[in-house]
């Protein structure tokens, strides 16, 4: 805000009749808060430009990898999400160890069990964060495939769409079983919707029906022994994700809507508000895996998974570090770690430009 006495200083520096009017406000009188706001807008515009270039190129390249067998498309998907997180200024902190490997068809042939990562859901940001860390595909509601841009990106990213209707439950379950048989791991959001980030909604046990299914193990070749191979039951790994820092400081309850996207919030204004922030941090806890064979029912499995996720999320919201030994998989080993110094250098460059403009405008008016 302009100080109450600023009109006196204005008349002393720019007397009326010398090219100014009563409604003119020199640049010297622009408060620092407005300069910060303009700098934040420029940061958001720059990031939108970077996303406009990166998303079409990366998704187009991924479309070329879809018909190629192997794990190349799985690895590239992680790069796509990782670079996107760097562009929007979102850092990822990992606690715990990821279960399973990248997967792939050969992994199933070796007898490696598929993994279903079960996470709480607070925002659309959960997809790029978990997509960077976990070599897997997402299970999303069917409405997303009809969205103008996200629908195409999700299809190319091999997302599994479900309608959550009883008439199509069996068919959708068969699709997920087939995908795990071919080497994919899955990411589920069993809350059914996103929350405000202050709590974890109860998990719907229907999402865990796939965990109680048996995945047929494929033989190495048709000439192998005729005896049937044992079936594989997916492992469940609970995942807690909390957005706990904004511009290097712990966030409060009032700041959670900067990251959380829920209810009737519009996506456009939410993305614009986030892109104006300098840096955010998402902390992800990878809990100990659960074996579905050890639980009598899917409801018991859903309750045990929910308890692990709730405990980890509550500790993160209270800025406590959970007592989980970090594994070998950390954010520093991500394929996008090389972008960190460049992202910081670019942000520092923009800050220096605005600082120079502010000082230059002040000196020019002092001289006049």
C-alpha atoms as a printed R data frame, in Angstrom:
    type eleno elety resid chain resno       x       y       z
1   ATOM     1    CA   UNK     A     1   0.000   0.000   0.000
2   ATOM     2    CA   UNK     A     2   1.131   3.610  -0.629
3   ATOM     3    CA   UNK     A     3   2.022   5.400   2.604
4   ATOM     4    CA   UNK     A     4  -0.436   8.137   3.700
5   ATOM     5    CA   UNK     A     5   2.231  10.824   3.390
6   ATOM     6    CA   UNK     A     6   3.327   9.760  -0.078
7   ATOM     7    CA   UNK     A     7   1.432  12.638  -1.759
8   ATOM     8    CA   UNK     A     8   3.780  15.116  -0.027
9   ATOM     9    CA   UNK     A     9   6.841  13.316  -1.328
10  ATOM    10    CA   UNK     A    10   5.278  13.146  -4.763
11  ATOM    11    CA   UNK     A    11   4.686  16.919  -4.909
12  ATOM    12    CA   UNK     A    12   8.255  17.581  -3.802
13  ATOM    13    CA   UNK     A    13   9.764  15.301  -6.472
14  ATOM    14    CA   UNK     A    14   7.255  15.943  -9.256
15  ATOM    15    CA   UNK     A    15   5.554  19.345  -8.855
16  ATOM    16    CA   UNK     A    16   2.361  19.807 -10.804
17  ATOM    17    CA   UNK     A    17   2.865  21.403 -14.167
18  ATOM    18    CA   UNK     A    18   6.051  19.474 -14.964
19  ATOM    19    CA   UNK     A    19   4.534  16.581 -16.884
20  ATOM    20    CA   UNK     A    20   2.614  15.032 -14.002
21  ATOM    21    CA   UNK     A    21  -0.959  15.121 -12.843
22  ATOM    22    CA   UNK     A    22  -2.622  14.416  -9.559
23  ATOM    23    CA   UNK     A    23  -3.399  10.861 -10.640
24  ATOM    24    CA   UNK     A    24   0.172  10.041 -11.722
25  ATOM    25    CA   UNK     A    25   2.131   7.670  -9.494
26  ATOM    26    CA   UNK     A    26   5.879   7.541 -10.242
27  ATOM    27    CA   UNK     A    27   7.613   4.205 -10.344
28  ATOM    28    CA   UNK     A    28   9.444   5.210  -7.179
29  ATOM    29    CA   UNK     A    29   6.127   5.091  -5.353
30  ATOM    30    CA   UNK     A    30   5.278   1.571  -6.530
31  ATOM    31    CA   UNK     A    31   5.530  -0.481  -3.330
32  ATOM    32    CA   UNK     A    32   7.841  -3.435  -3.110
33  ATOM    33    CA   UNK     A    33   4.870  -5.791  -2.758
34  ATOM    34    CA   UNK     A    34   3.739  -4.889  -6.277
35  ATOM    35    CA   UNK     A    35   7.203  -5.613  -7.640
36  ATOM    36    CA   UNK     A    36   7.091  -9.015  -5.950
37  ATOM    37    CA   UNK     A    37   3.651  -9.633  -7.436
38  ATOM    38    CA   UNK     A    38   4.861  -8.738 -10.926
39  ATOM    39    CA   UNK     A    39   7.881 -10.975 -10.483
40  ATOM    40    CA   UNK     A    40   5.589 -13.843  -9.467
41  ATOM    41    CA   UNK     A    41   3.450 -13.277 -12.563
42  ATOM    42    CA   UNK     A    42   6.515 -13.346 -14.798
43  ATOM    43    CA   UNK     A    43   7.620 -16.586 -13.121
44  ATOM    44    CA   UNK     A    44   4.216 -18.146 -13.826
45  ATOM    45    CA   UNK     A    45   4.225 -16.999 -17.463
46  ATOM    46    CA   UNK     A    46   7.727 -18.391 -17.953
47  ATOM    47    CA   UNK     A    47   6.732 -21.738 -16.503
48  ATOM    48    CA   UNK     A    48   3.644 -21.894 -18.702
49  ATOM    49    CA   UNK     A    49   5.888 -21.313 -21.708
50  ATOM    50    CA   UNK     A    50   8.199 -24.116 -20.595
51  ATOM    51    CA   UNK     A    51   5.240 -26.456 -20.120
52  ATOM    52    CA   UNK     A    52   3.903 -25.537 -23.548
53  ATOM    53    CA   UNK     A    53   7.167 -26.725 -25.061
54  ATOM    54    CA   UNK     A    54   7.900 -29.731 -22.831
55  ATOM    55    CA   UNK     A    55   4.497 -31.447 -22.667
56  ATOM    56    CA   UNK     A    56   3.845 -31.826 -26.428
57  ATOM    57    CA   UNK     A    57   7.418 -32.904 -27.168
58  ATOM    58    CA   UNK     A    58   7.666 -35.418 -24.322
59  ATOM    59    CA   UNK     A    59   4.193 -36.869 -24.861
60  ATOM    60    CA   UNK     A    60   4.797 -37.123 -28.594
61  ATOM    61    CA   UNK     A    61   8.017 -39.034 -27.997
62  ATOM    62    CA   UNK     A    62   6.217 -41.319 -25.546
63  ATOM    63    CA   UNK     A    63   3.589 -42.058 -28.187
64  ATOM    64    CA   UNK     A    64   6.397 -43.311 -30.414
65  ATOM    65    CA   UNK     A    65   7.579 -45.645 -27.626
66  ATOM    66    CA   UNK     A    66   4.187 -47.283 -27.054
67  ATOM    67    CA   UNK     A    67   4.485 -49.972 -29.771
68  ATOM    68    CA   UNK     A    68   8.064 -50.816 -28.749
69  ATOM    69    CA   UNK     A    69   8.261 -53.772 -26.320
70  ATOM    70    CA   UNK     A    70  10.281 -53.451 -23.153
71  ATOM    71    CA   UNK     A    71  10.510 -50.962 -20.310
72  ATOM    72    CA   UNK     A    72  11.571 -47.901 -22.326
73  ATOM    73    CA   UNK     A    73   8.095 -46.349 -22.161
74  ATOM    74    CA   UNK     A    74   7.942 -46.959 -18.407
75  ATOM    75    CA   UNK     A    75  11.271 -45.220 -17.811
76  ATOM    76    CA   UNK     A    76  10.425 -42.324 -20.124
77  ATOM    77    CA   UNK     A    77   7.122 -41.703 -18.341
78  ATOM    78    CA   UNK     A    78   9.034 -41.094 -15.119
79  ATOM    79    CA   UNK     A    79  11.258 -38.593 -16.923
80  ATOM    80    CA   UNK     A    80   8.192 -36.767 -18.274
81  ATOM    81    CA   UNK     A    81   6.669 -36.363 -14.816
82  ATOM    82    CA   UNK     A    82  10.016 -35.552 -13.195
83  ATOM    83    CA   UNK     A    83  10.816 -32.693 -15.558
84  ATOM    84    CA   UNK     A    84   7.271 -31.374 -15.153
85  ATOM    85    CA   UNK     A    85   7.759 -31.240 -11.372
86  ATOM    86    CA   UNK     A    86  10.983 -29.305 -11.851
87  ATOM    87    CA   UNK     A    87   9.343 -26.821 -14.197
88  ATOM    88    CA   UNK     A    88   6.544 -25.983 -11.768
89  ATOM    89    CA   UNK     A    89   9.068 -25.691  -8.906
90  ATOM    90    CA   UNK     A    90   8.010 -28.761  -6.936
91  ATOM    91    CA   UNK     A    91  10.692 -30.649  -5.029
92  ATOM    92    CA   UNK     A    92  10.209 -34.227  -3.830
93  ATOM    93    CA   UNK     A    93  11.458 -35.702  -0.571
94  ATOM    94    CA   UNK     A    94  11.282 -39.471  -0.202
95  ATOM    95    CA   UNK     A    95  11.236 -41.458   3.036
96  ATOM    96    CA   UNK     A    96  11.362 -45.216   2.843
97  ATOM    97    CA   UNK     A    97  12.112 -47.714   0.104
98  ATOM    98    CA   UNK     A    98  10.124 -48.553  -2.970
99  ATOM    99    CA   UNK     A    99   9.009 -52.161  -3.342
100 ATOM   100    CA   UNK     A   100   9.615 -53.890  -6.647
101 ATOM   101    CA   UNK     A   101  11.594 -52.902  -9.700
102 ATOM   102    CA   UNK     A   102  10.648 -51.142 -12.908
103 ATOM   103    CA   UNK     A   103   8.690 -54.212 -13.900
104 ATOM   104    CA   UNK     A   104   8.111 -55.245 -17.466
105 ATOM   105    CA   UNK     A   105   7.172 -58.481 -19.165
106 ATOM   106    CA   UNK     A   106  10.458 -60.199 -18.341
107 ATOM   107    CA   UNK     A   107  10.024 -59.362 -14.664
108 ATOM   108    CA   UNK     A   108   6.779 -61.344 -14.625
109 ATOM   109    CA   UNK     A   109   8.510 -64.207 -16.401
110 ATOM   110    CA   UNK     A   110  11.114 -64.257 -13.636
111 ATOM   111    CA   UNK     A   111   8.341 -64.556 -11.070
112 ATOM   112    CA   UNK     A   112   8.475 -60.982  -9.736
113 ATOM   113    CA   UNK     A   113   5.222 -60.075  -8.044
114 ATOM   114    CA   UNK     A   114   3.374 -56.959  -9.254
115 ATOM   115    CA   UNK     A   115   2.968 -54.063  -6.854
116 ATOM   116    CA   UNK     A   116  -0.095 -51.923  -6.222
117 ATOM   117    CA   UNK     A   117   0.817 -48.578  -4.669
118 ATOM   118    CA   UNK     A   118  -2.059 -47.214  -2.579
119 ATOM   119    CA   UNK     A   119  -1.902 -43.507  -1.763
120 ATOM   120    CA   UNK     A   120  -4.001 -40.732  -0.303
121 ATOM   121    CA   UNK     A   121  -5.252 -38.168  -2.784
122 ATOM   122    CA   UNK     A   122  -5.232 -34.390  -2.281
123 ATOM   123    CA   UNK     A   123  -4.482 -32.829  -5.656
124 ATOM   124    CA   UNK     A   124  -3.782 -33.307  -9.345
125 ATOM   125    CA   UNK     A   125  -0.158 -32.841  -8.275
126 ATOM   126    CA   UNK     A   126  -0.211 -36.367  -6.842
127 ATOM   127    CA   UNK     A   127   0.023 -37.738 -10.383
128 ATOM   128    CA   UNK     A   128   3.318 -36.079 -11.418
129 ATOM   129    CA   UNK     A   129   4.857 -36.609  -7.958
130 ATOM   130    CA   UNK     A   130   4.054 -40.320  -7.762
131 ATOM   131    CA   UNK     A   131   4.673 -40.733 -11.478
132 ATOM   132    CA   UNK     A   132   8.219 -39.499 -10.927
133 ATOM   133    CA   UNK     A   133   8.904 -41.899  -8.072
134 ATOM   134    CA   UNK     A   134   6.974 -45.040  -8.993
135 ATOM   135    CA   UNK     A   135   7.336 -47.001 -12.251
136 ATOM   136    CA   UNK     A   136   3.640 -47.675 -12.681
137 ATOM   137    CA   UNK     A   137   0.407 -46.672 -14.390
138 ATOM   138    CA   UNK     A   138  -2.492 -44.862 -12.758
139 ATOM   139    CA   UNK     A   139  -6.041 -46.043 -12.299
140 ATOM   140    CA   UNK     A   140  -8.291 -43.015 -12.820
141 ATOM   141    CA   UNK     A   141 -11.985 -42.305 -13.169
142 ATOM   142    CA   UNK     A   142 -13.375 -42.556 -16.666
143 ATOM   143    CA   UNK     A   143 -14.350 -38.875 -16.891
144 ATOM   144    CA   UNK     A   144 -10.722 -37.842 -17.332
145 ATOM   145    CA   UNK     A   145 -10.388 -39.501 -20.728
146 ATOM   146    CA   UNK     A   146 -12.941 -37.008 -22.118
147 ATOM   147    CA   UNK     A   147 -11.040 -33.934 -20.927
148 ATOM   148    CA   UNK     A   148  -9.581 -31.830 -23.782
149 ATOM   149    CA   UNK     A   149  -5.843 -32.082 -23.006
150 ATOM   150    CA   UNK     A   150  -5.472 -34.269 -19.937
151 ATOM   151    CA   UNK     A   151  -7.513 -36.982 -21.620
152 ATOM   152    CA   UNK     A   152  -5.037 -37.321 -24.483
153 ATOM   153    CA   UNK     A   153  -2.025 -37.156 -22.150
154 ATOM   154    CA   UNK     A   154  -3.563 -39.810 -19.881
155 ATOM   155    CA   UNK     A   155  -4.271 -42.147 -22.792
156 ATOM   156    CA   UNK     A   156  -0.736 -41.872 -24.103
157 ATOM   157    CA   UNK     A   157   0.492 -42.435 -20.541
158 ATOM   158    CA   UNK     A   158  -1.396 -45.768 -20.590
159 ATOM   159    CA   UNK     A   159  -3.755 -44.780 -17.774
160 ATOM   160    CA   UNK     A   160  -6.435 -47.332 -16.871
161 ATOM   161    CA   UNK     A   161  -9.873 -45.708 -16.758
162 ATOM   162    CA   UNK     A   162 -12.637 -47.106 -14.578
163 ATOM   163    CA   UNK     A   163 -16.283 -46.097 -14.460
164 ATOM   164    CA   UNK     A   164 -17.022 -47.463 -10.958
165 ATOM   165    CA   UNK     A   165 -20.265 -49.031 -12.144
166 ATOM   166    CA   UNK     A   166 -21.307 -52.519 -11.136
167 ATOM   167    CA   UNK     A   167 -22.017 -53.502 -14.731
168 ATOM   168    CA   UNK     A   168 -18.408 -52.909 -15.801
169 ATOM   169    CA   UNK     A   169 -16.567 -53.948 -12.643
170 ATOM   170    CA   UNK     A   170 -15.644 -57.391 -13.924
171 ATOM   171    CA   UNK     A   171 -14.374 -56.099 -17.261
172 ATOM   172    CA   UNK     A   172 -12.278 -53.373 -15.633
173 ATOM   173    CA   UNK     A   173 -10.810 -55.864 -13.181
174 ATOM   174    CA   UNK     A   174  -9.782 -58.091 -16.084
175 ATOM   175    CA   UNK     A   175  -8.052 -55.144 -17.744
176 ATOM   176    CA   UNK     A   176  -6.035 -54.405 -14.608
177 ATOM   177    CA   UNK     A   177  -5.089 -58.066 -14.191
178 ATOM   178    CA   UNK     A   178  -3.955 -58.202 -17.808
179 ATOM   179    CA   UNK     A   179  -1.854 -55.069 -17.403
180 ATOM   180    CA   UNK     A   180  -0.140 -56.457 -14.305
181 ATOM   181    CA   UNK     A   181   0.444 -59.719 -16.133
182 ATOM   182    CA   UNK     A   182   2.211 -57.788 -18.893
183 ATOM   183    CA   UNK     A   183   4.537 -56.182 -16.362
184 ATOM   184    CA   UNK     A   184   2.839 -52.998 -15.141
185 ATOM   185    CA   UNK     A   185   2.490 -51.876 -11.537
186 ATOM   186    CA   UNK     A   186  -0.560 -49.858 -10.518
187 ATOM   187    CA   UNK     A   187  -1.260 -46.719  -8.471
188 ATOM   188    CA   UNK     A   188  -4.640 -46.517  -6.733
189 ATOM   189    CA   UNK     A   189  -6.391 -43.646  -4.940
190 ATOM   190    CA   UNK     A   190  -8.994 -45.594  -2.948
191 ATOM   191    CA   UNK     A   191 -10.494 -42.485  -1.336
192 ATOM   192    CA   UNK     A   192 -12.462 -42.051  -4.545
193 ATOM   193    CA   UNK     A   193 -11.940 -38.279  -4.551
194 ATOM   194    CA   UNK     A   194  -9.424 -35.672  -3.435
195 ATOM   195    CA   UNK     A   195  -9.473 -34.063   0.008
196 ATOM   196    CA   UNK     A   196  -8.317 -30.741   1.439
197 ATOM   197    CA   UNK     A   197  -5.071 -32.274   2.708
198 ATOM   198    CA   UNK     A   198  -5.953 -31.998   6.413
199 ATOM   199    CA   UNK     A   199  -7.152 -35.596   6.674
200 ATOM   200    CA   UNK     A   200  -7.299 -38.896   4.821
201 ATOM   201    CA   UNK     A   201 -10.765 -40.029   3.806
202 ATOM   202    CA   UNK     A   202 -11.805 -43.657   4.420
203 ATOM   203    CA   UNK     A   203 -10.656 -46.122   1.774
204 ATOM   204    CA   UNK     A   204 -13.272 -47.889  -0.323
205 ATOM   205    CA   UNK     A   205 -12.721 -51.619  -0.034
206 ATOM   206    CA   UNK     A   206 -13.955 -52.174  -3.592
207 ATOM   207    CA   UNK     A   207 -10.631 -50.836  -4.868
208 ATOM   208    CA   UNK     A   208  -8.853 -53.706  -3.127
209 ATOM   209    CA   UNK     A   209 -10.694 -56.457  -4.983
210 ATOM   210    CA   UNK     A   210  -7.878 -56.503  -7.534
211 ATOM   211    CA   UNK     A   211  -5.378 -57.155  -4.720
212 ATOM   212    CA   UNK     A   212  -7.081 -60.452  -3.843
213 ATOM   213    CA   UNK     A   213  -6.831 -61.697  -7.427
214 ATOM   214    CA   UNK     A   214  -4.120 -64.042  -8.689
215 ATOM   215    CA   UNK     A   215  -1.985 -63.013 -11.641
216 ATOM   216    CA   UNK     A   216  -1.057 -65.964 -13.884
217 ATOM   217    CA   UNK     A   217   2.700 -66.275 -14.281
218 ATOM   218    CA   UNK     A   218   3.744 -66.448 -17.943
219 ATOM   219    CA   UNK     A   219   6.240 -69.059 -19.043
220 ATOM   220    CA   UNK     A   220   9.581 -68.054 -20.454
221 ATOM   221    CA   UNK     A   221   8.862 -69.757 -23.788
222 ATOM   222    CA   UNK     A   222   6.310 -72.147 -25.309
223 ATOM   223    CA   UNK     A   223   8.851 -74.963 -25.081
224 ATOM   224    CA   UNK     A   224   9.066 -74.816 -21.290
225 ATOM   225    CA   UNK     A   225   7.763 -77.578 -19.090
226 ATOM   226    CA   UNK     A   226   4.098 -78.289 -19.440
227 ATOM   227    CA   UNK     A   227   3.408 -78.066 -15.722
228 ATOM   228    CA   UNK     A   228   1.487 -74.921 -14.813
229 ATOM   229    CA   UNK     A   229   3.455 -72.161 -13.110
230 ATOM   230    CA   UNK     A   230   2.284 -70.731  -9.777
231 ATOM   231    CA   UNK     A   231   0.139 -67.628  -9.794
232 ATOM   232    CA   UNK     A   232   1.333 -64.307  -8.442
233 ATOM   233    CA   UNK     A   233  -0.545 -62.229  -5.883
234 ATOM   234    CA   UNK     A   234   0.149 -58.469  -6.026
235 ATOM   235    CA   UNK     A   235   1.870 -56.765  -3.125
236 ATOM   236    CA   UNK     A   236   0.314 -53.677  -1.546
237 ATOM   237    CA   UNK     A   237   2.559 -50.766  -0.595
238 ATOM   238    CA   UNK     A   238   0.876 -47.922   1.320
239 ATOM   239    CA   UNK     A   239   2.053 -44.447   0.307
240 ATOM   240    CA   UNK     A   240   1.548 -41.198   2.240
241 ATOM   241    CA   UNK     A   241   1.972 -37.920   0.378
242 ATOM   242    CA   UNK     A   242   1.838 -34.492   2.042
243 ATOM   243    CA   UNK     A   243   2.752 -31.068   0.657
244 ATOM   244    CA   UNK     A   244   4.596 -29.696   3.655
245 ATOM   245    CA   UNK     A   245   6.708 -26.728   2.508
246 ATOM   246    CA   UNK     A   246   6.111 -23.556   0.526
247 ATOM   247    CA   UNK     A   247   9.010 -21.275  -0.394
248 ATOM   248    CA   UNK     A   248  11.223 -23.179   2.035
249 ATOM   249    CA   UNK     A   249   8.930 -22.777   5.066
250 ATOM   250    CA   UNK     A   250   6.479 -25.258   6.615
251 ATOM   251    CA   UNK     A   251   2.952 -24.575   5.450
252 ATOM   252    CA   UNK     A   252   0.001 -23.934   7.711
253 ATOM   253    CA   UNK     A   253  -3.567 -25.140   7.426
254 ATOM   254    CA   UNK     A   254  -4.567 -21.945   5.609
255 ATOM   255    CA   UNK     A   255  -1.875 -22.484   2.949
256 ATOM   256    CA   UNK     A   256  -2.849 -26.047   2.048
257 ATOM   257    CA   UNK     A   257  -5.273 -24.937  -0.722
258 ATOM   258    CA   UNK     A   258  -2.207 -23.764  -2.662
259 ATOM   259    CA   UNK     A   259  -1.520 -27.455  -3.324
260 ATOM   260    CA   UNK     A   260  -4.828 -29.189  -2.551
261 ATOM   261    CA   UNK     A   261  -7.410 -29.338  -5.312
262 ATOM   262    CA   UNK     A   262 -10.783 -30.571  -4.152
263 ATOM   263    CA   UNK     A   263 -14.493 -29.887  -4.187
264 ATOM   264    CA   UNK     A   264 -15.650 -27.371  -6.796
265 ATOM   265    CA   UNK     A   265 -12.297 -25.629  -7.198
266 ATOM   266    CA   UNK     A   266 -11.535 -24.492 -10.753
267 ATOM   267    CA   UNK     A   267  -8.390 -26.001 -12.208
268 ATOM   268    CA   UNK     A   268  -7.179 -22.922 -14.124
269 ATOM   269    CA   UNK     A   269  -6.964 -20.461 -11.193
270 ATOM   270    CA   UNK     A   270  -5.500 -23.188  -8.994
271 ATOM   271    CA   UNK     A   271  -2.680 -23.896 -11.456
272 ATOM   272    CA   UNK     A   272  -1.996 -20.169 -11.926
273 ATOM   273    CA   UNK     A   273  -1.732 -19.610  -8.177
274 ATOM   274    CA   UNK     A   274   0.686 -22.513  -7.824
275 ATOM   275    CA   UNK     A   275   2.915 -21.443 -10.716
276 ATOM   276    CA   UNK     A   276   3.413 -18.029  -9.122
277 ATOM   277    CA   UNK     A   277   5.006 -19.586  -6.042
278 ATOM   278    CA   UNK     A   278   8.761 -19.905  -6.035
279 ATOM   279    CA   UNK     A   279   9.120 -23.440  -4.706
280 ATOM   280    CA   UNK     A   280   7.068 -26.141  -3.020
281 ATOM   281    CA   UNK     A   281   7.908 -29.486  -1.498
282 ATOM   282    CA   UNK     A   282   6.070 -32.782  -1.433
283 ATOM   283    CA   UNK     A   283   7.147 -35.439   1.052
284 ATOM   284    CA   UNK     A   284   6.332 -39.044   0.195
285 ATOM   285    CA   UNK     A   285   6.501 -41.935   2.664
286 ATOM   286    CA   UNK     A   286   6.872 -45.405   1.193
287 ATOM   287    CA   UNK     A   287   5.606 -47.713   3.938
288 ATOM   288    CA   UNK     A   288   6.363 -51.369   4.469
289 ATOM   289    CA   UNK     A   289   4.499 -53.585   1.981
290 ATOM   290    CA   UNK     A   290   1.472 -55.677   2.887
291 ATOM   291    CA   UNK     A   291   0.792 -59.176   1.613
292 ATOM   292    CA   UNK     A   292  -2.908 -59.596   0.708
293 ATOM   293    CA   UNK     A   293  -2.667 -63.334   1.416
294 ATOM   294    CA   UNK     A   294  -2.234 -62.556   5.118
295 ATOM   295    CA   UNK     A   295  -5.587 -60.763   5.403
296 ATOM   296    CA   UNK     A   296  -8.917 -62.599   5.613
297 ATOM   297    CA   UNK     A   297 -10.840 -60.121   3.461
298 ATOM   298    CA   UNK     A   298 -10.392 -57.064   1.309
299 ATOM   299    CA   UNK     A   299 -12.019 -54.921   3.999
300 ATOM   300    CA   UNK     A   300  -9.338 -55.939   6.489
301 ATOM   301    CA   UNK     A   301  -6.667 -55.188   3.889
302 ATOM   302    CA   UNK     A   302  -8.208 -51.778   3.145
303 ATOM   303    CA   UNK     A   303  -8.338 -50.915   6.855
304 ATOM   304    CA   UNK     A   304  -4.688 -51.891   7.430
305 ATOM   305    CA   UNK     A   305  -3.556 -49.886   4.397
306 ATOM   306    CA   UNK     A   306  -5.603 -46.881   5.491
307 ATOM   307    CA   UNK     A   307  -4.086 -46.995   8.992
308 ATOM   308    CA   UNK     A   308  -0.538 -46.878   7.599
309 ATOM   309    CA   UNK     A   309  -1.325 -43.993   5.245
310 ATOM   310    CA   UNK     A   310  -3.136 -41.996   7.949
311 ATOM   311    CA   UNK     A   311  -0.318 -42.379  10.457
312 ATOM   312    CA   UNK     A   312   2.362 -41.263   8.014
313 ATOM   313    CA   UNK     A   313   0.351 -38.306   6.709
314 ATOM   314    CA   UNK     A   314  -0.466 -37.106  10.236
315 ATOM   315    CA   UNK     A   315   3.208 -37.105  11.231
316 ATOM   316    CA   UNK     A   316   4.160 -35.150   8.121
317 ATOM   317    CA   UNK     A   317   1.453 -32.545   8.694
318 ATOM   318    CA   UNK     A   318   2.865 -32.038  12.211
319 ATOM   319    CA   UNK     A   319   6.359 -31.579  10.706
320 ATOM   320    CA   UNK     A   320   7.584 -34.786  12.344
321 ATOM   321    CA   UNK     A   321   9.939 -37.154  10.592
322 ATOM   322    CA   UNK     A   322   8.474 -40.667  10.691
323 ATOM   323    CA   UNK     A   323  10.641 -43.412  12.135
324 ATOM   324    CA   UNK     A   324  11.209 -45.174   8.821
325 ATOM   325    CA   UNK     A   325  14.677 -46.071   7.700
326 ATOM   326    CA   UNK     A   326  15.382 -44.439   4.313
327 ATOM   327    CA   UNK     A   327  15.961 -46.935   1.540
328 ATOM   328    CA   UNK     A   328  18.295 -46.881  -1.391
329 ATOM   329    CA   UNK     A   329  15.774 -45.012  -3.521
330 ATOM   330    CA   UNK     A   330  15.975 -41.266  -2.926
331 ATOM   331    CA   UNK     A   331  15.073 -38.152  -4.830
332 ATOM   332    CA   UNK     A   332  18.752 -37.598  -5.632
333 ATOM   333    CA   UNK     A   333  18.743 -40.711  -7.811
334 ATOM   334    CA   UNK     A   334  15.907 -39.501 -10.022
335 ATOM   335    CA   UNK     A   335  16.688 -39.026 -13.702
336 ATOM   336    CA   UNK     A   336  15.808 -35.327 -13.422
337 ATOM   337    CA   UNK     A   337  18.237 -34.465 -10.620
338 ATOM   338    CA   UNK     A   338  20.484 -32.667 -13.118
339 ATOM   339    CA   UNK     A   339  17.772 -30.010 -13.556
340 ATOM   340    CA   UNK     A   340  18.028 -28.736  -9.981
341 ATOM   341    CA   UNK     A   341  20.959 -26.282 -10.378
342 ATOM   342    CA   UNK     A   342  19.585 -24.978 -13.680
343 ATOM   343    CA   UNK     A   343  16.139 -24.353 -12.227
344 ATOM   344    CA   UNK     A   344  17.611 -22.449  -9.279
345 ATOM   345    CA   UNK     A   345  19.923 -20.441 -11.538
346 ATOM   346    CA   UNK     A   346  17.051 -19.425 -13.807
347 ATOM   347    CA   UNK     A   347  14.894 -18.346 -10.864
348 ATOM   348    CA   UNK     A   348  17.802 -16.359  -9.442
349 ATOM   349    CA   UNK     A   349  18.307 -14.710 -12.829
350 ATOM   350    CA   UNK     A   350  14.689 -13.510 -12.912
351 ATOM   351    CA   UNK     A   351  14.988 -12.187  -9.374
352 ATOM   352    CA   UNK     A   352  18.098 -10.183 -10.268
353 ATOM   353    CA   UNK     A   353  16.348  -8.652 -13.282
354 ATOM   354    CA   UNK     A   354  13.451  -7.381 -11.181
355 ATOM   355    CA   UNK     A   355  15.803  -6.115  -8.483
356 ATOM   356    CA   UNK     A   356  17.744  -4.165 -11.105
357 ATOM   357    CA   UNK     A   357  14.564  -2.655 -12.561
358 ATOM   358    CA   UNK     A   358  13.378  -1.610  -9.124
359 ATOM   359    CA   UNK     A   359  16.693   0.069  -8.220
360 ATOM   360    CA   UNK     A   360  16.998   1.673 -11.661
361 ATOM   361    CA   UNK     A   361  13.513   3.215 -11.479
362 ATOM   362    CA   UNK     A   362  14.222   4.531  -7.986
363 ATOM   363    CA   UNK     A   363  17.545   6.132  -8.963
364 ATOM   364    CA   UNK     A   364  16.088   7.685 -12.117
365 ATOM   365    CA   UNK     A   365  13.356   9.437 -10.151
366 ATOM   366    CA   UNK     A   366  15.824  10.549  -7.484
367 ATOM   367    CA   UNK     A   367  17.912  12.227 -10.171
368 ATOM   368    CA   UNK     A   368  14.852  13.929 -11.659
